[in-house]
Amino acid sequence: MSHVVTLEAVTKKYGELVALDNVSLGFPQGRFVAVMGPSGSGKSTLIQCAAALDQPTSGSVTIGGVDVGSLNETKRTILRREHVGFVFQSYNLLPAITVEENLTLSLRLAGKRPDRAWIGELVERVGLQDRLRHRPAELSGGQQQRAAIVRALAGRPDVVFADEPTGALDLRSAAQVLDLLRGLVDDLGQTVVMVTHDPAAAARAHDALVMADGKVVDVLAEPSAEDLAARLTQLARGGLAVHAVGGVR
Ligand SMILES: Nc1ncnc2c1ncn2[C@@H]1O[C@H](COP(=O)(O)OP(=O)(O)OP(=O)(O)O)[C@@H](O)[C@H]1O
């Protein structure tokens, strides 16, 4: 199985605090991977390092075959722009421009010509054809998040990192966003890595990676919400038994 992003022995320290502790894993091409774990377990730090937003203290990260540690800041920015898409809990659409302009802004700033046919296909997939000329504030939260997903995919990234993408949404909108992410993986072969606190959301992923104390302590293939909730409860009580490893190395 080829990996879009690989971490080898990645450690991230903040002073004495070890936020990531010698983590080695790969995010496989065309899989939807959820990252779960108690607060402070290192989920955000893992994603920040895996997405080249932050540098590990030691170890290496490879994105699309490129060793991130070998790049200077400018080249890292270009690597992120060309290979990585981001979806945030708070959508992060610019309020003063239309939805359509938001979808292509970062491509245009990078001097790229947006692929209109591809973006049109994505817009249709997320059902926002009649919302393109509106400002983001005129859309519901679910619609704004669906627009943010189109924006993340507009440049055909190798991997999309989604940080609590359903955290601000009601149940129905959250389900639509999760269906959409899963469909992008199953139908288009997109690779998606999603941080979530919600076992039901993580259960829509192919694999769920469970973190505790800066380590990956479980990888559950085709996880159920019940199994994940039980595992998180166990971790909250201090249990660290290591379970069988599935599709994510
Ligand atoms: N910039 C920073 N400076 C100092 N400590 C940090 C910094 N960022 C994270 N940490 C610490 O590193 C550890 C891991 O934090 P991280 O944000 O990765 O956890 P998390 O699992 O994403 O938590 P949450 O679910 O609450 O968002 C925590 O102890 C946190 O306090």
The ligand as an SDF file (V2000), in Angstrom:
LIG
                    3D

 31 33  0  0  0  0  0  0  0  0999 V2000
    2.7180   25.4680   21.2130 N   0  0  0  0  0  0  0  0  0  0  0  0
    2.7500   24.6970   22.2910 C   0  0  0  0  0  0  0  0  0  0  0  0
    3.5280   25.0220   23.3480 N   0  0  0  0  0  0  0  0  0  0  0  0
    3.5910   24.2450   24.4480 C   0  0  0  0  0  0  0  0  0  0  0  0
    2.8910   23.0830   24.5970 N   0  0  0  0  0  0  0  0  0  0  0  0
    2.1010   22.7080   23.5800 C   0  0  0  0  0  0  0  0  0  0  0  0
    1.9800   23.4890   22.3980 C   0  0  0  0  0  0  0  0  0  0  0  0
    1.1010   22.8560   21.5650 N   0  0  0  0  0  0  0  0  0  0  0  0
    0.7040   21.7410   22.2210 C   0  0  0  0  0  0  0  0  0  0  0  0
    1.2870   21.6530   23.4210 N   0  0  0  0  0  0  0  0  0  0  0  0
    1.1140   20.5650   24.3820 C   0  0  0  0  0  0  0  0  0  0  0  0
    1.3710   19.3380   23.7110 O   0  0  0  0  0  0  0  0  0  0  0  0
    0.4630   18.3210   24.1330 C   0  0  0  0  0  0  0  0  0  0  0  0
   -0.3010   17.8010   22.9440 C   0  0  0  0  0  0  0  0  0  0  0  0
   -1.1520   18.8560   22.4770 O   0  0  0  0  0  0  0  0  0  0  0  0
   -2.1240   18.6830   21.2290 P   0  0  0  0  0  0  0  0  0  0  0  0
   -2.7390   20.0290   20.9880 O   0  0  0  0  0  0  0  0  0  0  0  0
   -1.4020   18.0460   20.1300 O   0  0  0  0  0  0  0  0  0  0  0  0
   -3.2270   17.6790   21.8080 O   0  0  0  0  0  0  0  0  0  0  0  0
   -4.6600   17.2920   21.2090 P   0  0  0  0  0  0  0  0  0  0  0  0
   -4.7820   15.8250   21.3470 O   0  0  0  0  0  0  0  0  0  0  0  0
   -4.8280   17.8900   19.8630 O   0  0  0  0  0  0  0  0  0  0  0  0
   -5.6320   18.0180   22.2480 O   0  0  0  0  0  0  0  0  0  0  0  0
   -7.1380   18.5990   22.0470 P   0  0  0  0  0  0  0  0  0  0  0  0
   -8.0020   17.4060   21.7950 O   0  0  0  0  0  0  0  0  0  0  0  0
   -7.4240   19.2330   23.3800 O   0  0  0  0  0  0  0  0  0  0  0  0
   -7.0990   19.5780   20.9160 O   0  0  0  0  0  0  0  0  0  0  0  0
   -0.4260   18.9490   25.2020 C   0  0  0  0  0  0  0  0  0  0  0  0
    0.1070   18.6530   26.4730 O   0  0  0  0  0  0  0  0  0  0  0  0
   -0.3050   20.4380   24.9020 C   0  0  0  0  0  0  0  0  0  0  0  0
   -0.5030   21.2050   26.0750 O   0  0  0  0  0  0  0  0  0  0  0  0
  1  2  1  0
  2  3  1  0
  2  7  2  0
  3  4  2  0
  4  5  1  0
  5  6  2  0
  6  7  1  0
  6 10  1  0
  7  8  1  0
  8  9  2  0
  9 10  1  0
 10 11  1  0
 11 12  1  0
 11 30  1  0
 12 13  1  0
 13 14  1  0
 13 28  1  0
 14 15  1  0
 15 16  1  0
 16 17  2  0
 16 18  1  0
 16 19  1  0
 19 20  1  0
 20 21  2  0
 20 22  1  0
 20 23  1  0
 23 24  1  0
 24 25  2  0
 24 26  1  0
 24 27  1  0
 28 29  1  0
 28 30  1  0
 30 31  1  0
M  END
$$$$
